[in-house]
Amino acid sequence: MKPFIIGSALLLGACVSSGASWSASTWDGLVPQTIATQNYAFMAAPMAGQGFKLKLTVKTDGSFGVANAGPATDDQLTEAAIVAAPDGCTFVSLERTPDGGAEAEYDCGASPAP
């Protein structure tokens, strides 16, 4: 029983101490990801040199008629921005861009300066 308790304690300690620590370089190193919502798929990619921001753009594969669905709404973009938040970060705000996407800003508990 003791090995189980010790193993569980070590695992719990590792989980508690593994919080993400963000800097400008770690943020810029994020891999772009696809975020799917009910009607759209968005590409979320880090905006280098812009602090803790992700650029959300509508992702198309040629078989989906975005023009037929209309532009993504603020609610759909906000939902994607919340889902795209990296571990240790919380969604702060969303700013629409002329291309129909948005810039999402996050609070990651650290200064984005290198």
Backbone bond lengths (Angstrom), bond angles and torsions (degrees), N, CA, C in turn:
res aa  C-N    CA-C-N  psi(-1)  N-CA   C-N-CA  omega(-1)  CA-C   N-CA-C  phi
1 M - - - 1.449 - - 1.530 111.25 -
2 K 1.352 116.38 -35.70 1.457 119.51 -179.56 1.529 112.38 -60.37
3 P 1.363 119.81 -42.86 1.473 118.24 178.25 1.526 112.51 -59.41
4 F 1.341 117.53 -36.38 1.461 121.34 179.02 1.522 110.31 -64.70
5 I 1.336 117.08 -43.83 1.466 121.35 -179.23 1.526 110.20 -65.98
6 I 1.317 117.12 -44.48 1.468 120.74 179.99 1.521 110.43 -64.25
7 G 1.341 116.56 -43.90 1.464 120.49 178.52 1.511 111.62 -61.97
8 S 1.316 117.02 -42.24 1.465 121.22 178.80 1.520 110.86 -64.21
9 A 1.328 116.90 -40.85 1.462 120.88 179.58 1.531 110.62 -64.77
10 L 1.327 117.03 -42.08 1.464 120.43 178.57 1.519 111.03 -63.64
11 L 1.329 116.96 -43.23 1.457 121.41 179.33 1.520 110.83 -62.95
12 L 1.327 117.66 -44.04 1.459 121.62 179.03 1.523 110.18 -63.33
13 G 1.322 117.69 -42.24 1.462 121.30 178.58 1.514 111.57 -62.27
14 A 1.313 117.27 -38.88 1.464 120.97 178.67 1.519 110.68 -65.48
15 C 1.328 117.17 -39.33 1.463 120.56 179.65 1.524 111.21 -66.30
16 V 1.330 116.56 -41.51 1.451 120.34 -177.85 1.523 110.83 -68.20
17 S 1.324 117.62 -37.44 1.455 120.19 -175.05 1.523 113.87 -90.12
18 S 1.328 118.37 2.94 1.457 119.56 -175.65 1.523 113.11 -97.29
19 G 1.345 118.28 26.12 1.450 121.13 179.57 1.518 111.07 -60.18
20 A 1.328 116.15 143.62 1.462 120.48 -178.53 1.523 109.77 -71.46
21 S 1.300 116.26 139.60 1.458 122.72 176.22 1.527 106.66 -117.95
22 W 1.326 116.72 120.36 1.456 120.57 -173.54 1.511 112.22 -107.75
23 S 1.314 115.78 139.32 1.459 124.40 172.57 1.525 106.31 -135.90
24 A 1.320 116.55 174.51 1.467 119.65 178.87 1.518 111.16 -58.71
25 S 1.321 117.46 -40.84 1.472 119.30 -177.30 1.519 112.19 -71.92
26 T 1.341 117.82 -38.05 1.470 118.12 178.56 1.523 110.57 -70.65
27 W 1.330 116.71 -35.17 1.473 119.65 178.36 1.522 110.60 -65.49
28 D 1.340 116.29 -46.30 1.464 120.58 -179.54 1.527 111.74 -64.16
29 G 1.330 117.29 -20.82 1.459 122.05 179.41 1.520 114.19 -85.67
30 L 1.342 116.98 -0.85 1.465 119.30 177.90 1.527 110.43 -60.06
31 V 1.302 116.02 141.71 1.459 121.15 177.17 1.528 108.25 -84.68
32 P 1.332 118.72 130.26 1.466 119.85 176.51 1.532 110.22 -55.61
33 Q 1.323 115.62 143.87 1.462 120.08 -177.61 1.520 110.85 -131.94
34 T 1.315 115.68 156.44 1.457 121.63 176.12 1.518 108.22 -96.88
35 I 1.327 115.85 128.50 1.457 122.67 178.37 1.526 106.92 -115.22
36 A 1.316 116.43 118.33 1.464 120.57 -179.07 1.522 110.42 -98.39
37 T 1.328 115.81 132.67 1.455 121.73 173.20 1.530 106.68 -116.91
38 Q 1.303 116.66 -172.44 1.462 120.11 -175.79 1.529 112.89 -58.42
39 N 1.337 117.36 -43.46 1.467 119.85 -175.22 1.520 115.19 -113.37
40 Y 1.326 117.58 -12.22 1.452 120.70 -173.19 1.516 111.36 -136.25
41 A 1.311 114.42 161.53 1.455 121.92 166.49 1.524 105.38 -119.56
42 F 1.321 116.36 131.54 1.457 121.80 -179.23 1.517 109.39 -114.13
43 M 1.329 116.26 145.12 1.455 122.01 170.23 1.516 105.61 -95.37
44 A 1.328 116.46 125.42 1.462 122.19 177.61 1.520 107.90 -111.58
45 A 1.329 116.56 116.17 1.464 121.63 -177.02 1.527 109.55 -131.26
46 P 1.337 117.04 144.10 1.464 119.65 179.36 1.532 111.18 -64.93
47 M 1.323 115.19 145.97 1.464 121.45 177.02 1.527 106.77 -100.55
48 A 1.306 117.34 100.29 1.465 122.80 -176.16 1.527 111.24 -57.76
49 G 1.320 115.32 132.17 1.448 120.90 176.34 1.514 115.15 74.93
50 Q 1.323 118.54 10.29 1.461 122.18 -176.89 1.522 112.70 -111.78
51 G 1.317 118.44 14.15 1.461 120.39 -175.37 1.519 109.39 84.17
52 F 1.305 116.30 -155.52 1.464 121.00 -177.83 1.527 109.43 -88.29
53 K 1.334 115.60 75.96 1.464 121.47 -179.20 1.520 110.19 -129.72
54 L 1.338 114.69 145.38 1.461 122.22 172.09 1.513 108.02 -116.84
55 K 1.314 116.95 141.82 1.471 122.94 173.81 1.516 107.27 -94.59
56 L 1.325 116.66 121.71 1.461 122.31 177.54 1.520 108.43 -103.13
57 T 1.332 116.52 122.91 1.458 121.10 176.65 1.523 108.22 -127.84
58 V 1.327 115.42 148.80 1.455 120.48 177.45 1.516 107.96 -68.07
59 K 1.314 116.49 128.88 1.464 122.00 -178.81 1.523 108.83 -100.08
60 T 1.319 115.83 128.70 1.459 119.98 177.67 1.522 109.14 -123.60
61 D 1.325 114.79 153.41 1.465 119.21 179.00 1.525 111.46 -120.32
62 G 1.330 116.37 10.88 1.452 120.41 179.23 1.523 113.95 91.74
63 S 1.329 117.32 -19.81 1.466 119.63 -179.07 1.526 112.12 -102.97
64 F 1.313 116.98 -1.51 1.462 120.62 -178.13 1.514 108.92 -114.01
65 G 1.295 117.42 124.32 1.461 121.46 -178.25 1.511 112.37 -86.01
66 V 1.329 118.10 90.08 1.460 121.83 179.95 1.524 110.35 -59.94
67 A 1.330 117.34 -37.04 1.464 120.40 -179.94 1.524 111.03 -60.18
68 N 1.334 118.09 -34.23 1.456 121.31 179.13 1.524 111.81 -72.17
69 A 1.315 117.75 -31.11 1.462 121.70 -178.23 1.522 111.46 -83.97
70 G 1.328 118.06 -16.73 1.448 120.99 -176.33 1.518 110.59 81.44
71 P 1.316 116.81 173.61 1.469 119.98 -178.56 1.529 110.81 -70.38
72 A 1.319 115.13 153.68 1.460 120.27 176.52 1.526 109.24 -65.82
73 T 1.316 116.25 141.90 1.467 120.86 179.46 1.523 110.35 -84.00
74 D 1.324 115.79 165.13 1.463 120.29 175.99 1.525 110.95 -59.09
75 D 1.327 116.48 -38.82 1.470 120.06 179.22 1.530 111.61 -63.54
76 Q 1.334 117.39 -41.25 1.465 120.67 179.06 1.529 111.11 -66.88
77 L 1.316 116.60 -40.51 1.461 120.35 178.04 1.527 110.74 -67.20
78 T 1.329 117.23 -40.40 1.464 120.74 178.20 1.517 110.33 -63.82
79 E 1.327 117.47 -43.00 1.466 121.02 177.29 1.528 110.81 -58.39
80 A 1.329 117.05 -44.89 1.466 120.70 178.72 1.522 111.24 -64.59
81 A 1.336 117.22 -39.76 1.468 121.17 179.85 1.519 111.40 -64.63
82 I 1.315 117.69 -38.67 1.472 121.68 178.57 1.517 110.08 -66.75
83 V 1.328 117.00 -44.03 1.469 121.20 179.59 1.534 110.69 -65.62
84 A 1.329 117.54 -33.92 1.464 121.87 -176.86 1.528 113.39 -77.59
85 A 1.329 118.25 -9.68 1.471 120.78 -177.00 1.525 110.68 -57.25
86 P 1.337 117.03 122.78 1.463 119.78 177.94 1.525 111.43 -66.46
87 D 1.323 117.67 160.40 1.462 122.45 177.60 1.519 110.00 -53.04
88 G 1.319 116.14 133.05 1.454 121.29 177.90 1.513 113.97 86.75
89 C 1.325 118.25 0.01 1.467 122.01 -179.23 1.526 110.07 -119.10
90 T 1.325 115.46 149.53 1.462 120.38 175.48 1.523 109.18 -123.05
91 F 1.310 115.48 144.43 1.457 122.82 179.22 1.526 109.10 -65.89
92 V 1.361 116.46 135.66 1.457 121.75 -179.98 1.524 111.38 -112.89
93 S 1.330 116.82 -54.52 1.465 119.36 -174.83 1.523 111.05 -155.18
94 L 1.328 113.82 166.47 1.456 121.79 -178.78 1.519 108.74 -134.76
95 E 1.314 116.48 134.19 1.465 121.38 176.33 1.520 108.45 -126.61
96 R 1.333 116.14 123.28 1.470 120.89 179.77 1.521 110.62 -66.20
97 T 1.340 115.23 150.75 1.458 121.43 176.85 1.527 108.73 -119.05
98 P 1.336 117.86 156.74 1.473 121.08 -177.45 1.530 114.39 -59.05
99 D 1.344 117.81 -22.96 1.460 120.18 -178.20 1.533 113.64 -82.53
100 G 1.339 117.61 6.04 1.464 121.04 179.53 1.515 112.99 92.22
101 G 1.303 117.09 -4.67 1.458 121.40 177.88 1.513 110.27 -96.57
102 A 1.326 115.83 -152.23 1.457 120.38 -178.88 1.519 110.32 -160.55
103 E 1.327 114.89 162.17 1.448 122.62 170.77 1.526 106.60 -108.96
104 A 1.323 116.23 123.26 1.459 121.18 -180.00 1.520 108.80 -106.10
105 E 1.328 116.33 132.49 1.461 121.53 179.28 1.519 109.00 -107.44
106 Y 1.350 114.94 144.97 1.458 121.99 -176.70 1.521 111.40 -129.11
107 D 1.324 115.91 153.11 1.451 122.69 170.93 1.524 106.28 -104.17
108 C 1.320 114.94 117.18 1.471 120.13 -177.28 1.524 111.08 -113.31
109 G 1.336 117.25 15.61 1.450 120.98 175.74 1.513 114.66 69.45
110 A 1.314 118.34 16.74 1.459 122.39 179.77 1.514 109.10 -149.26
111 S 1.299 115.74 161.55 1.451 120.45 175.87 1.520 108.64 -78.41
112 P 1.346 118.57 136.52 1.465 119.84 179.61 1.525 113.54 -73.90
113 A 1.328 118.00 -3.28 1.474 119.44 179.49 1.521 110.14 -68.12
114 P 1.360 117.89 144.95 1.465 120.17 -177.84 1.508 113.26 -65.34
